[in-house]
């Protein structure tokens, strides 16, 4: 049935230009053209959640996390859960997804109300996640997985490089505090010496209120770990 729908859509598409661009982007002819158009419809054009791409973004985000988790689980068989979670966070960050979305041409299909879109805009990243959700609904999980791996990971993500790059959570906390006129403080609450290493524990407070505690082999790492937890607790998102 899906084959027939795709075959018909290839011969008699309602919007031939859109279908041609989309087919080139995802690697197959869509069966349900309308679900993809919704994936590229920003909320600035429609506040109706059944029409814009916000619900599809939610779905695509979950599928993307699942695929990335599977890929990292296989790629790094001896790494602990914390490493896998950290590496996945680097891959699915708003800025990273925004850059990938621009690289594969999402901006050419996106519909919005004259919003200024920067090079790594979260709007593009959100649309990319919505597209993944649309692929899942139109063609199933296998097609969505293939898209993530073949169109995103293979050409645009160096897993080894990303795995060895530490996210600078502290800079994000500092930027957030400046925008919100918040006072942040770090305090070393313990320092333990072992035979082969040392562990620091650092507390992060915002406006004199305790927020989080991070651990690391040095002060910098402990502060960064505390900032990572604070970002989650304070629900700080990328712009």
HULIN-V47359 format. One record per backbone hydrogen bond with DSSP energy under -0.5 kcal/mol. CO is the residue of the C=O (numbers start at 0). NH is the residue of the N-H. Records with the same first field share a line. If there is no record, write none. Layout:
# HULIN-V47359
CO->NH / NH
This chain:
# HULIN-V47359
0->4
1->5
2->6
3->7
4->8
5->9
6->10
7->11
14->18
15->19
16->20
17->21
18->22
19->23
20->24
21->25
22->26
30->32
31->34 / 35
32->35 / 36
33->37
34->38
35->39
37->40
39->41 / 110
40->52
41->44 / 45
46->48
47->50 / 51
48->54
52->56
53->57
54->58
55->59
56->60
57->61
58->62
59->63
60->64
61->65
62->66
63->67
64->68
65->69
66->70
67->71
68->72
69->73
70->74
71->75
73->76
75->78
79->83
80->84
81->85
82->86
83->87
84->88
85->89
86->90
87->91
89->92
92->96
93->97
94->98
95->99
96->100
97->101
98->102
99->103
100->104 / 105
101->104
104->107
105->108 / 109
110->41
111->113
114->116
115->117
117->120
120->124
121->125
122->126
123->127
124->128
125->129
126->130
127->131
128->132
129->133
130->134
131->135
132->136
133->137
134->138 / 139
135->139
139->143
140->144
141->145
142->146
143->147
144->148
145->149
146->150 / 151
147->151 / 152
148->153
151->155
152->156
156->158
157->161
158->162
159->163
161->164
163->165
166->168
167->171
168->172
169->173
170->174
171->175
172->176
173->177
174->178
175->179
176->181
177->180
181->183
182->206
184->204
186->188 / 202
189->200
191->193 / 198
196->193
198->191
199->215
200->188 / 189
201->213
202->186
203->210 / 211
204->184
205->208
208->205
211->203
213->201
215->199
217->221
218->222
219->223
220->224
221->225
222->226
223->227
224->228
225->229
226->230
227->231
228->232
229->233
230->234 / 235
238->121
